[in-house]
Amino acid sequence: MRKIPLILLGALLAAFAVGAPLPYDESADAKAAVQQALAAAKESRIPVFLIFGANWCEDCRALDLAIKSGKNAELLARHFKVVKVDIGNFDRNLDLVAAYGNPIQKGIPAAVVLSPNNEVLYATRAGELADARRMSESGIYDFLRKVTQTAKAKQ
């Protein structure tokens, strides 16, 4: 008798997981998205925040959830143009990764902040976000706030 409710619960959770939107658009033209963000950044005079990751990555999905709401979303919306770049199974958009100093070398998700003139203002180099699922919301906020201050100081 108890197995039926557990099976139903499992089926509902699986259906929810399949129906949840994935954070990275695997068919997106990442180069075009970066160029569009840079053009918008020139007009608004705010930097571009690139997030490199993949849909299979639990930490990437955790970071995506954390930046979609609350103070993290507000901070990003106020200070950056955000572009998410899918790296697939470390086989997609690697030319962009290389162009910005290989920030994924120590894990994903990885981040790069670009000036409106396409200059790197900040890049993760030590896997700072690679454990995003274990970071608290305030831990992610503290990271984003630090990155914001670093980018402002370099502009």
C-alpha positions in Angstrom: 0.0 0.0 0.0 2.8 2.5 0.8 4.6 1.8 -2.5 1.8 3.3 -4.6 2.1 6.8 -3.0 5.9 6.7 -3.3 5.7 5.6 -6.9 3.2 8.5 -7.6 5.5 10.9 -5.8 8.4 9.7 -7.8 6.5 10.1 -11.0 5.4 13.6 -10.1 8.9 14.7 -9.2 10.2 13.3 -12.5 7.5 15.1 -14.4 8.4 18.3 -12.6 12.1 17.9 -13.3 11.5 17.3 -17.0 9.1 20.2 -17.2 11.4 22.7 -15.4 13.1 25.0 -17.9 16.8 24.4 -18.4 19.1 27.4 -17.7 21.2 27.1 -20.8 19.8 27.3 -24.3 21.8 24.6 -26.1 20.7 25.9 -29.6 21.6 29.6 -28.9 24.2 31.4 -30.9 26.4 32.4 -28.0 28.7 34.7 -30.0 25.7 36.6 -31.2 24.2 36.8 -27.7 27.5 38.2 -26.3 27.7 40.8 -29.2 24.2 41.9 -28.5 24.9 42.2 -24.8 28.0 44.2 -25.5 26.1 46.6 -27.8 23.4 47.0 -25.1 26.2 47.5 -22.5 27.7 50.4 -24.5 24.3 52.1 -24.6 23.6 51.6 -20.9 27.2 51.9 -19.8 27.1 48.8 -17.6 29.2 45.6 -17.9 28.3 42.2 -19.2 28.2 39.2 -16.9 28.9 36.0 -18.7 28.0 32.7 -17.0 29.5 29.6 -18.6 27.8 26.4 -17.7 25.8 23.4 -18.8 22.3 21.9 -18.2 23.7 18.6 -16.8 25.6 20.5 -14.1 23.9 20.6 -10.7 25.9 23.6 -9.6 25.0 25.5 -12.8 21.3 24.8 -12.2 21.7 25.8 -8.5 23.4 29.1 -9.5 20.7 29.8 -12.1 17.9 29.3 -9.5 19.8 31.6 -7.0 20.2 34.4 -9.5 16.6 34.4 -10.7 15.0 35.9 -7.6 15.5 38.1 -4.6 18.5 40.3 -3.9 20.7 38.3 -6.3 18.4 39.0 -9.3 18.1 42.6 -8.3 21.8 43.1 -8.1 22.4 41.5 -11.5 19.6 43.4 -13.2 20.9 46.7 -11.8 24.6 46.3 -12.6 24.9 43.9 -15.5 23.7 42.6 -18.8 23.6 38.8 -18.2 24.4 36.2 -20.9 24.4 32.5 -20.1 26.7 30.5 -22.4 26.2 26.7 -22.8 29.5 24.7 -22.9 27.7 21.4 -23.4 30.0 18.5 -22.3 33.0 20.8 -22.5 32.6 20.7 -26.3 30.5 23.8 -27.1 31.5 27.5 -27.3 35.0 26.7 -26.2 36.3 29.5 -28.5 34.4 32.0 -26.2 35.8 30.3 -23.2 39.4 30.6 -24.6 38.8 34.2 -25.6 38.1 35.1 -22.0 41.0 33.3 -20.4 39.5 29.8 -19.9 37.5 30.5 -16.7 36.1 27.0 -16.7 39.5 25.4 -16.1 38.7 24.9 -12.4 35.0 24.0 -12.8 31.6 25.3 -13.8 29.7 27.4 -13.5 32.2 30.0 -14.3 31.8 33.8 -14.7 33.4 36.6 -16.6 32.6 40.3 -16.4 33.3 42.3 -19.5 33.4 46.1 -20.0 31.2 47.5 -22.7 34.4 47.5 -24.8 34.8 43.7 -24.4 37.7 43.9 -21.9 37.8 41.4 -19.1 37.1 43.1 -15.8 36.8 39.9 -13.7 37.0 36.2 -14.3 36.6 33.2 -12.1 40.0 31.5 -12.0 39.8 29.2 -9.0 36.4 27.6 -9.4 34.7 30.2 -7.2 31.2 29.1 -8.3 31.9 25.4 -9.0 30.3 24.5 -5.7 27.3 26.8 -6.1 24.8 24.2 -4.9 26.5 24.3 -1.5 26.7 28.1 -1.3 23.9 29.8 0.5 21.9 32.6 -1.1 23.8 35.1 0.9 27.1 33.4 -0.1 26.2 33.9 -3.8 25.1 37.4 -3.1 28.4 38.2 -1.4 30.3 36.8 -4.4 28.1 38.9 -6.8 28.6 42.0 -4.7 32.4 41.5 -4.7 32.4 41.0 -8.4 30.3 44.2 -8.9 32.8 46.2 -6.8 35.7 44.8 -8.7 34.1 45.6 -12.0 33.3 49.1 -11.0 36.8 49.7 -9.7 38.3 48.6 -13.1 35.9 50.6 -15.3 
